[in-house]
């Protein structure tokens, strides 16, 4: 993939055809796709950064593969034909349609937005692995047994995050 470039101003994104929000352990990522159906142009942006650009493609349908987030989730953007020279755009994450992937994420993680001393933290608890992520960083936690179950104790250090 090409190096990331800053995105053009929104008014220049005339061929934007799809926009998705993908919840991962390190945060919610945005995926934008531009498709020029007369030129075949394809532009993929993740979190506002241009990941690749292909101009003058003669094949208007097909798939694009890329990774997303610190966990490097495998993504596939599918461009399929529809009647009357139209196209459908779908996003698959780790082999699942985005809707199914998001449902699984809701079942396997729990997240909170926390404000401490004027600084915002995104805390994610990964239920299966018992990991805690803060602003996209996997942090150490102390597991403590208490009278009605267990607690996971950790610190939010603004100087380290």
N, C-alpha and C positions, 0 to 999 in steps of 0.2 A: 504494500500500500504506500501511497505517496505520503510525504510529510504533511502534517496538519497545517492548514492555512486559516486565517481568520475569515469568517463568513462575510459576504457582502451585505450591505444594508438590506433590511426586509423588503423594501420597495423594488429591489433588483431581482428578487426571487420569483420571477414571473412563471416559472415552470414547476413550482412546488406542488406536488400531487399527493404526498403522504407525510404524516407526522405522527410519531408514536412516543409514548412515555413508557420506559422499561424499568421496573423496580428491581434493583440488585442489592447485594449486601453493602456495597460502597456508596449507594445512593440511587436516586431515580435519574436515569439518563434519557435524554431526548434524541430521537433519531428522525432526521428529515431527509426526504428524497425528492429530488427534482428530476423530471423526465420530459425532455423536449421531444414530442412525438413527431415533429417534422424533421428535426435534425438528428434524433437519436441520442441527444445529450443526456448524460446521467451524472448527477452530483449527489454524493452522500455526505451528510453532516451528522456528527455526533456531538452533542452538547455545544452546538454552535460552531464547531471546528470542522472545516472541510477535510474529509478523509480521502476521498478520491473524486476525480472528475474525468469523464470520458466524453469527448466530443465526436460528433459525426460517426456514430455507430449505425450500421445498416440493419443490424438485428435489433428490433424494438422490444422483443420479449426475452426472457431468460432470468437467471438468478445471479445475485451478487452475494458473496460470503465475506464476513468480517467478524472481528471479535469486539466485545463490549465490556467495559469496566475492568476493575482490578482482578476480578475472578476470571477474566477472559472468556466470558460466555460466548459460545459459538452461535452466530446469527446468520440467517439467510433471508435476504429480501427477494421475494418472488414477483416477477412481472409477468402476468398472464394475459392472453388476448380475450377480449369480449366482443360480441357482435358490434357492427357499425363503427369499426376502427376505434374502439375504446379498450381500456386496459384495467385490470384489477391489480392491486398492490397489497401484498401480505408479508408480514414479518414473522419469522420463526426463530425462537430462542431455545438453544439446547435441544433442537429437534422437535419442539412443540409449537403450535400456533401461539402467538403472543397471549391470547385470552386464556388458554390452558396453562401456559407458563405462569401468568399472573395469579391464577387461582392456586397453583401449587405454592407460589411464594407466600401467599396469604396464609396458607396452612403451615408452612415451615419456618417462617420468620415472624418476628414481632418488632415493631419499630416505634420510636418516640422522638419527638422534637423537644429538646430541653434547652432552656435559657438559663445560664449561670453567669452571674457578674457581667451581664450585657453581651455575653458571647453565646451564639447558637450552636448546639450540638445535635447531630443525628445519631441516636443510639439504636443499634439493631441487635437483637438477640436471635441467634441461629439455633432453633430448637433441637435439631437432630445432632449437631456436633457440639452443642453447648458453648458456642463461641460468642463473644461480644465484640461488636464493631462500633467504633466511634469515629464519625466523619470519614469513613472509608478505611480506617486502620483497625486491624485485629489487635485487641489489647488483652493483657493478662487480667484475670479475675480470680478472686479467692472464693472457693466454694465452701460454705459454712452450713452445717446442719443446725436447724433451730427446732423448737418444739412442734411446729406445725408443717415442717417440710425442710426446704433448703433455701439458702440465699446465695446470690452471687454478688460479691462486693468488689467494686473497682472505683478508681478515681478519675475524675475529669480534670486533667491538667491542661490549662489553656496554653502554657508555654510549649508543650510537646505536640499539640495537635494543630 
